[in-house]
């Protein structure tokens, strides 16, 4: 797991990261969201032992970033937003070089390189110089490099940027597949909120170096809007139905407009069955029942107001 405790990083007078604390469990896909300059990349650089914090600490699978940088570097893989590759070398030569740095034995290294190039559909170009590749192909090769040593923790900074829709979907599907074993942490920084909503079990939103919200989208939505809302389309709404709803003391508020009954409750999964049962007993002709979902974009824009 990852455990971050009061992590701080100053660059001169700038507080890039300002006392953040959070945990990430094995098997999670964890989203780290925030505007440019919020502290996302600085946090990743500290957690992967590229830079040292000003104060605070973090623990990755029991090792701390202050005392065990080599152990941590061996267990993490990183895809940066601007992948750096040796462009005059081929994909095979690039991966072989980084495989040596990770002390992957030669016999295993060759097999692993073939497997990972096949995985990212780069086998046909494996002996061509990287400088001839498109931006999307370079992105795939950089992701392949980050996975070469089968890391326990994977940091991905904008993993599908510059990829065409088909390739981006393939990368998203592969990220999902990686998490299925339950033994890896995938830590994603992205501005693509739709992608984060699809991939992530939980997200943290950071703004001006501070975490302003953390949890699953459902948890954050309940925290912000103090509950959930269900929308029920009804043909024959009348005063009898209205009086029946007033008898349900768990309903916080409700209104009927344009044939839609909107009801605010704390937990729709628990309260919806009782609401529907009450409406049916009151003679309501229900057309549809829909839980009003706040998107991750709604949540993000509420938390990052400026």
N, C-alpha and C positions, 0 to 999 in steps of 0.2 A: 504494500500500500504506500501511498504518499501522505505524509503528515507535515504540514507547513505551520510553523509557530512564529508569529510576530515578525515576519520577514520584511526587512527594510533595505532599500538601496537608494543612496544619494549619489548624484553626479554634481559635485559642487553644491550650489544652492538648490538644485532641482531634486525634489523628492519623487523619483520615478516609481518606486514602490513604497507604500507607507503603512507598514505594520499589518500585513495580511495574514490570516489564519484560515486554513481549511484542510480537509482530508479527501482523499480519493481512494476508493477500494479496488482491490483486484477484480477484474472482469468488467469494470466500468468503461464506458466511453464518456469522457468528461469534456465539456465545452468551456472554453475560456474566452469570454466575449468582452468587447469594449471598443471605444473609439480609438483612432490613431493617437499614439502618445499616452495611452492610459496606463501602460506598464506590463502589457501582455508578454512581449518579446523579452523584456528584461527579466520577468519572472522565469520564463523558460530557460534563459541563459544561466540564471542562478541555480535552478533545479538540476540542470545538466552539468553543473560545475565548470562552466565556461568563465563565469565571473563570480567573485565572492560577494556575499551580502555585506552591507554596512553593519547590520545587526540582525538578530534573530537566527533561526536555523530551520532546516527541513530534513526529513528522514525519508529515504526511499528504500523500502524493503529492509528496514532496520539500520541502514547505513546513513550517516549524517553528512551533509554537504561540506561541512567545515573540516572534518577529520578523515573522511573516506572518499576523496574525489576520484581516485583511480577505480575503486570498486564500483562507484556509481556510473562512471563513464563506460565501463564495460557492460553494464546492464541496460543502458538506454540507447535508443535510436532517435535521430533527429532529422526532420525534413524542414529546412528553413524556407522562408518565403521566397528568397532568391537563391535557388540551389547553385552551389559552386561545384563545378565538375572540371576535370582536366580535358579541355575540348580538343586537344590534339591527339588524345588517346581514344581508343575504341571503348565501347561499353565493357567488354571483357577485361581490358587492361585497367580501366577505372575500378571495377569491382574487385579485381585481383589485388590491386594496390591497397584498397581499404580493408579487404579481407586479411591481408598481412598485418595491418595495423591492429586488427582485433584478434590476432593470434589464432586465426582459423587454420587448422592444418591443411597442407597443400591438397591432399587427396579429397578431403571433405569440401575444400574451397571450390574446386573445379566443378563438383557435382552441384553444390549450392548455387553457383553462378548460373549454370545452365537452367536449373529449376526456376530461379527467380527471373531470368530473362524470358523464359517461356511464359511465366505467370503474367508478365507485363507486355507480352506480344512484341518483344524486341529481338527474338532469336534471329530473324532474317537480316537484322542490321548490326549484329553483334561485333562484326569486324570492320565496321565503317567508323570514321572519325566522328566524334560527338559534335564537332563544329558544323557538320552537315545536317544536324537534327533540327526539327522544329522545336518551338518552345514547349509544346505539349509533350513531345518525346523526351526532352531533357527533364521535364518534371517527373515523368514516369521513371526515368533512370535514377533520378535523385531519390524517389520513394523506394525503388528497389535497393539502392545503397543503404538506406536507413533500416531496411529489414534484413540485410545480408547476414548478420550475426544472430538473428532470432532474438531480438531484445525483449526483456520483460516489460519495459516501459517505453512507449513510443510517443514522442512529441512531434506533432504535425502542425506546421504554421501555414495556413491557407493551402491545404493539400490538393485541391482541385482547381486552383487558379491556373488560367491559361490552357485548360484542357477543354476539348470539344465535348458536347453533351454526352456522346456515347462513352468516351473514355472516362469522363467525370463520373458517370453512373457506375462504370466498372470499378473505379477506385472506391466509391462509396460502398458498393457491395462487398469489396474485398475487406474494407475496414470493419464492416459488420461481421464478416466471417471470422476475422482475426479475434474479435471479442468473444466469440461463441464458446471458446474453450474455458473461459473464466479465469485464466491464469495470467492475463496481460492487462495493463492499463494503457488506454489510448487517450492522450491528452491533446485536444484539438483547439488551436486558435483560428478563428475565422470571422470574417464579416458577412459570410453567407448564412443568414439566419434561417432560411428555409432548410439548408443543408444541416445546420446544427440541430434544428428541431427534429429532422428525420433520424440523425445519427445518435444524438447524445442522450444518455440516461439522466444526467444532471448537467447543469451549467452554473458557472459563476460569472457575474457581470462585474467588471472592474472599471472604475472611472477615477481619474486623477490619483491613481496609485492605491485606491481603497476599494475593497469589495463591497458593492452596494446591494447585492442580492445573490443568493446561492440556493440551489435546490432543483427539483424537476420542474419543467414548465407548469405542471398542474399545481405544485406546491407554491411556486412563485405567484401564480395567478390568484390563488386563494389568499395569500398574504397581502397582495396589493389591493384586490377588490373585496377583501373580507368575505369571501364565499364564492358561490357559483350560481349560474342562472340557467334555468331550463325554459325553452320556448315550446309551447304546445298550441298547435293549430286546432281551433274548435269552431264548429259550424253554428251551434245554438247556445252561445253564452247568455246567461240570464241571471237575475238576482238570486235565484235558488242556488245556482252554482257558486256565485260569489259568497253567499253566506256559508256554504259548506267549506270553502277554502279558509274563511276567517276562523273556523274552528280548529285549524291545524296550527298549533302554537310554534312549530319549528319554522314556519314560513316567515321570513324577515320582511318581505314586501312583495306585492304583485300588482300588475296592471294589465288591462285588456285593451288592445288597439289593433285595428285592421285585421280582425279575426285571429290575432295571435295573443295568447296569454303568456306573459313573461313573469316568472316566479323566481325570487332570490332566496336561496337556502345556503346552508353551510356546506353540505356534502350531497351532491346529486345522486351518487351511487347508493346512498342510504335512504334518501328522502323521496326520490322519484317514484318508487313503487307505491308508497302511501298516497302520493299526490294523484297518480293515475287511478288508483283504486277509489279514491274519494270522488274524483270527477265522474268515473263510470257509474258509481252508485247514485250520483246526482243527475244522471241522465245526459251527461255531456257526450256529444258525438265528436270523438277525437279523430282528427285527420293525421296528425303526425306529432312526434315528440322528439325534440332535438336539444342537446346540451349545448349551450352557448360557450364556445371555446375561445379564449383569448390566445392569439398567436404569439409565438416567441417574439415577433416584431413588436406587437403591442406591449409586451412585458419589457422588452429592451428599451423602447422609447419612453416608457413610464419611469424606468430606473435611471436612465441617462437623459436628464431633462434638458441640458444645455448643449 
